[in-house]
């Protein structure tokens, strides 16, 4: 708002009158500035604020313990219109989740390593029609705060189960999971059978009866052995998280043929790399991520036990090009009726490389309209 100007004093005006005019102008300017600030604080049309979210309210909301949890979304108008960040403590761990939609089908998204809920950012808006979409940061990961009692996938599943109960999603949940999220989703479905109505799984070797971590999985990539090194892996990555993650994303392709390019392009967008660097720069998250690997042999033994009572819910596995032959039989050890397919030309990062195909597969497997 412009401040009205007063006519200049006449040359004959006494000095006292000129001082009074200047004082009146200063007072008017101060009044205008104060009014503008008051309008901003009160939410009047002068204020610039994010549009109200249409997402459901948080269940038992808490003040976040993780700083900058919304760093990647606070300026995203579309995201803030449809989704909201929430925090709720379960068994001593403050769980972070993102929720949107009010549809009758509850669809829960579980991420892998070294990512967070954010790996689903491109598909979440497309899943909203007919659904309530909940993307969860696993215990100790992302912007969840606190160390779980153990990092076995059955233990982590207990935290997800407890969080969903707090949210009110006790039954008939459709799970979507990638990478280590697959191990957590399977453990939850096997232990809390009324809560899971289906499993949509992406690119993960589910160890158990006929798939061994030591002999079948560990030889597939350098990082399986590196991440086991305790505490060396943390010591080498601390302070170099961005460099470590960028190298990993570029050189983590599992294939029968070697990569021809010694410096291949990253499948991860720079903005996503910055977000994953932020969360894995939290010391507890860096440690938790490596712990996911250090319990893999224990997961194998627990999965063998769980597989004695096979799942009967619908299960679908989508893998990168060339790996369904190894991964699908392992999933069928847990769910004999599981179906599967490969995404031609895609690598492990299906949500980054082919989000359109992922949405198509989810909508086909979990019709919501």
N, C-alpha and C positions, 0 to 999 in steps of 0.2 A: 504494500500500500504506500503510495507516495505521500510525503509530508507536505501540506500546503505551505507555500512560501509567502512571506509578508513583503510588502513593498519596502524598498530601501528607505532609510530615514532621510529627510530633507537635510541639505547642508546646514540649515539653521537649527536643526534639532539639538537640544541640549544633550550633553553626554549621559545624564541620568536616564532620559527617555530611550536612548539607543541601547543602554544596558538592559532596560526593562523589556524591550522588543526581543533582544537575544535570549533573555531568560524565558520569555513566553515560547519562543521557537524550540528551545531545548526541552521544555516541559511537554510540548506537543509531540516532539519526536519520541520522548520517553514513553508517553501514553500510547502511541501507535505501536511501538515495539512490545510493550507489555501486553497489549491486547492480542497481538499476533501470537506471542508465546502462550498466552492463556488459551487461545483457540486451539493450538497444537496439542496442549496438554489435555484439553477436554474432549478431543476427538471431533471437533467441529470440521466443516468442509475444508478448512485450511490445512488440516493435519494430513500427512501422508502415511498411511498405515496399510498393512497387508489385509486383503479381504478376509472376512470371517470364513473359517473352514467348515465345510459340510460334513466332515468326518465325525464319527461317533466320539463322545467324550472319553477321556482316559479313565481306566478303572483304577481306583485308589491312587490318584496321581501324586507324584512326589517331585520335589526339587531335584533336578539332575545333578549327579556328582561328577559327571563327565563334562569338562569345559568344551565349549565350541561344538557341541553335539550337532548343531544345525548348520555348521560351516558350509556344507555343500548345498543346502536347501533354503537358507534364510532369504535369499533374493529371488527365489523361484516362485513366481506368482501362481503358476498353475499347480505346482506341488502344494503350496500352502492353502490353496482353495479346496483341494480334494483330500489332503492327508494331514495328520498331525503326529508329532513326536510324543511319546509317553514313557513314563518310568514307574516301575512298581517293583518292590523288593520281594523276592521269593527265597526263603531259606538263607537269608544273609547276603544274597547277591541282588543288587539293583539291576533289574532287567530293563533294557531299552527295546522298545518296539515302535513301529510306525503303522498307523491304522487309517483306513479310508473305506468309504462305501458303507451302505446300509442294507445291502441285499441279503436274502435269506441264506445263501450258501456261504459258509465261512471257509475261506481259503488262506492257509498259513504257509508262509514262505520261509525256508531255512537255508542259510548261505553256507558257503564253503570257505576254504583257506586259499590265499590270504586276502579275503574280502570281508564284507559285512553285509548288512541288509541292503546296502547301496547297489549291490550287483543286480538287484531286481528293478532298479529305478526306471528302466525303459519299458518294462512290461507291465508294471503295476497299474498305470492309468488305463491300459487296454483291458485289464481284468475286472475293472470296477462294475460294469453292468451286471446286475443280478447277484453281486457278491459283496461280502465284507472281507476286505483284504488286510492281512496282518503280516508284516515282515518283521522278523525278530532277530536281534543280535544275540547269538548264542552266549551262554554264561561265560564271563571273562573275556568276551570278544567285542569288537566294535565299540559302542558306547555303553555297553553293560559294564558295571563296576563291581569288583569283588571276585574273589577266587572261589570257584565251586569246590565241594569236598573232594571231587575226583574228576578226571577228564575222560573217563570211559564214556562211551556213547550212551550207555544205559543211565549213568549218573546225570549226564547233561539232559537226557530226555526227561528225567524227573523234574528238572527246573522248568523246561518248556511246558510240561504237563501242568505243573502248579500255576504257571503264569496264565495259561489258557483257562484254567478253572477260575482264576480271579477275574478274567475278562468276561466269563460267562459262556465260554465255548467248551462245555464239558462233553458234548456228543457230536458225532457226524461231521467232523472236521476233514476237509480235503487238504492234504499236505502236498506241497511242491518243494523239492529239495535238490540241491546241487552239491557235488563234492562231499565233504564231511557232513554236510547237512543231511545227506542220504543215510549215513550211519545213525544219526540222531533220530531221524524220522522213522526208520525201521525199528529201532529199539522202543520208541514210544508206541508205535502201532502194535508191537508184539507184547508189550507190558500192559498197556491201557487200551484194550481192544474196543471198548465202546466209544472212545474218543476219536478214533480214526475211521473215516469212511472210504478212504482211498489214498494211494501213494503214487505221486508222479515224480519219478526219480531221474536225475541227470548225471551221467558220466562219473561213476564211482565204483571201484571194485569192492563189493560187499564181501569181506572175508567171512569164512565160516566152514561149513562141512567140506567143501571141495575147492576152496580158494584160500591159499595160505599167504600171509603177509611176507614171511621170510623167503619163500621160494618163488612165488608168483608175482607179487606186487613190488617188493623192494628193488629188484633188478631193473624195473622199468624206467627209472629216472634218478638222476644224481641227487635230487633234493630229498628223496625218501631216506637216504642214509645221512645226508647232512643234517636234516632237522632232528635226527635222533641224538645228536651230540649234545650232551648236557654237562656243563653250561656253555660249551664252546660256541654253539650256534648263536645264543643270545649275545655272547661277548663280541663275536665278529659282526653281528648285525646292528648292535646298539650304536647309535650315532650315524649309521649309514643305511637307515631303513629304506629311503627312497632309491638308493643305488641297488640295494639288495633286491627289492621288489621289482624294479625295472628289469634287472638281469633275469630274475626268475620268470617273469611274464614272457620275456623274449625267448627264453631257452628252456621252456618246460613242455614242449611238444613231445608227446609220446607217439612214436611212429616206428615202423619197421625200417624205414629208410632215413638216413641222416639228413639234417637240414643243409641245403646247399649254401645258404647264406650264413657266414659266420656272425653277422650282426643283423638278424631278421627284424622286421618292423614289429612293434608291440601290438598285440591284439587289444590292449587296454587304452582307452582314450586318456589324454593327459589330465583331464579333470578328475576322472576316476582314480588314476594313479595318485593324484594329490590327496584325494580323500582316504585311500587305503594307507598312504604314507602317514597321514595324520593319526588314524586310529592305531596303527601298529607302532607308532612312536610312543604310545602309552606303554610303559614297561610291563604292566600286567598283561596287556594284550599280546605283546611280542612273546612273552613266556607261555601264555595260554595256547597260542597258535602252534608252537613247537610241541607242547604237551599233547596235542591231538594226535601227533605221530607216535609219541612215546608210549601211548597206551594201545596201539594198534594190535599188538599180539594178544593183549588181554581182551580186546574187543572180539578177536577171533574166537577165543574160548567161550565168551559169553554168547556170541551169536550161534555157536554150535548148540548151546543149550536152548536158546530161544527157538531155533529152527526145528526142534523136536515137535513143536506145535505150529504147523504151517499157517500162514495167513490165508484167509479166504476172501478178503476184500479185493477190489480191483487194484492192480498194480501195473504201471507202465514205466518202461525204462527207455530213455533217449540218450544215445551216446554220440561221441565224436566219430568221425569216419574211421572204420576199421577195428573198433574195439567191442562191438556188441558180442562177438564170438567168445570173448573172455568174460565180459560183465554179465550178460543175460543169464547164462547157466547159474552163476552165483546168486543172482536175485531169485531165480526159480527154486534154489535150495530153501529160500525163505518163504516164497509165495509161488507154488507150482503153476498157477494160472497166469503168471506175469507175461505180458507181451512187450515187444521192444522194436526199436528201429534205430537207424543211424542217420546222421545229418551229413550228407555228402559235402566234402570240402571244408567241413568245420573242424576246429580243434576242440580243446577242452572247455574253452570259454564261450559256451553256447549262448549265454545271456548277453554277452558283449558282441559276439560275432554274428549271431542269427536270432535276434530277439523276435523278429516276425515269425520265424518258424516255431519258436518256443510258445508264443501266444497261440498260434494255430493248433499246436499239439495239446496245450492245456485246455483250450476251448472244446476241442474234440473229445478229450477224455473226461472233462468235467463240464458238461453243458450246463449253462446257468440261466439261459433265457427261456 
